[in-house]
């Protein structure tokens, strides 16, 4: 039995909504949330009576200051909290407000709570797929620093859950996802609990797969890399938060070691330190990464780059670029610009889960792109970032029956454009 070991973190995702009719100097448009500097976030869970409090970390290049009294936050992105989203009793609130310089709150109504985090979501996706395809000799294992019983109770059957430091509810961060109009979201992430050393990550045997999924602690990454052997494959889900936390060079060095690298186009540009807004620049940059891989390790790994609702590109070890739109449409390359459908949180994790399975079983270009594209887009139809609705062979077939299965385009070095195969 081959094991897919995913190393990362898990969080509690608090899914909430806000009223567009807000006061106290706050306002919401389709593009921005505007808040006074002294406004915190209050998440109200009417079901349990719990109320969470948090403060936005405004020291962020994407957040604009307004007359030194407020901030303008672009929607459909992820931001950090100044500390953590914390449940407080009523008699603790005044002291918390004074400590954090908060005078008022943006109220968020809690809709649901679920497990979250990239490693969690992709591992759930892997196991859901495996449960629907029982003839595969694969098993999935999720390794996180701290565990939650609430998360463990909702994992799909068969997924091995390994919290390195046991079940410690208070150490599992809570992130807030606010659903907005047109399918857009705002995510505010709590600061993760600190870890001293990572020991006893568990056994990895020959033929297994080791995955680093959005890990931002260099000590954690070093411990995981020590597990790699000659016959152990290494996959990387690279994220913008990884690049910001570790630095571009550190993530690039990880990418050089991969058998499979998956990133979205913005993250890929960050890792490569380049702007790949044209097809030619994009393909040239994919080639450079594979050449650098070969120069350092003697081998080339597959690279998958997602383009949101447009589809994704696979750069194969034969150094050819293959692109497939998500559905049948006029899209002809990853850089055409038709009207985009807004995606939702977790679609990249759903895509990655099926890409991992495809790579593990050695699927060729066409089913790898087709299955992963469908898996990522299926997520756009759901409220949560993971769950038992995630992709299986059956749900992928149904998706393709409805939306079609577009032909694969390959990049012609002669014509300098993507063309039908």
HELIX and SHEET records of a PDB file:
HELIX    1   1 UNK A   90  UNK A   92  5                                   3    
HELIX    2   2 UNK A   93  UNK A  100  1                                   8    
HELIX    3   3 UNK A  118  UNK A  131  1                                  14    
HELIX    4   4 UNK A  149  UNK A  152  1                                   4    
HELIX    5   5 UNK A  169  UNK A  171  5                                   3    
HELIX    6   6 UNK A  181  UNK A  183  5                                   3    
HELIX    7   7 UNK A  218  UNK A  225  1                                   8    
HELIX    8   8 UNK A  240  UNK A  246  1                                   7    
HELIX    9   9 UNK A  248  UNK A  255  1                                   8    
HELIX   10  10 UNK A  265  UNK A  272  1                                   8    
HELIX   11  11 UNK A  279  UNK A  297  1                                  19    
HELIX   12  12 UNK A  308  UNK A  310  5                                   3    
HELIX   13  13 UNK A  347  UNK A  360  1                                  14    
HELIX   14  14 UNK A  365  UNK A  378  1                                  14    
HELIX   15  15 UNK A  379  UNK A  381  5                                   3    
HELIX   16  16 UNK A  393  UNK A  403  1                                  11    
SHEET    1   A11 UNK A 160  UNK A 163  0                                        
SHEET    2   A11 UNK A 138  UNK A 144  1                                        
SHEET    3   A11 UNK A   2  UNK A   8  1                                        
SHEET    4   A11 UNK A 209  UNK A 213  1                                        
SHEET    5   A11 UNK A 233  UNK A 237  1                                        
SHEET    6   A11 UNK A 260  UNK A 264  1                                        
SHEET    7   A11 UNK A 302  UNK A 306  1                                        
SHEET    8   A11 UNK A 312  UNK A 315 -1                                        
SHEET    9   A11 UNK A 321  UNK A 324 -1                                        
SHEET   10   A11 UNK A 409  UNK A 412 -1                                        
SHEET   11   A11 UNK A 417  UNK A 420 -1                                        
SHEET    1   B 8 UNK A  77  UNK A  80  0                                        
SHEET    2   B 8 UNK A 185  UNK A 189  1                                        
SHEET    3   B 8 UNK A 174  UNK A 179 -1                                        
SHEET    4   B 8 UNK A  11  UNK A  17  1                                        
SHEET    5   B 8 UNK A 104  UNK A 116 -1                                        
SHEET    6   B 8 UNK A  39  UNK A  45  1                                        
SHEET    7   B 8 UNK A  50  UNK A  54 -1                                        
SHEET    8   B 8 UNK A  86  UNK A  87 -1                                        
SHEET    1   C 4 UNK A  27  UNK A  28  0                                        
SHEET    2   C 4 UNK A  32  UNK A  36 -1                                        
SHEET    3   C 4 UNK A  70  UNK A  74 -1                                        
SHEET    4   C 4 UNK A  64  UNK A  66 -1                                        
END                                                                             
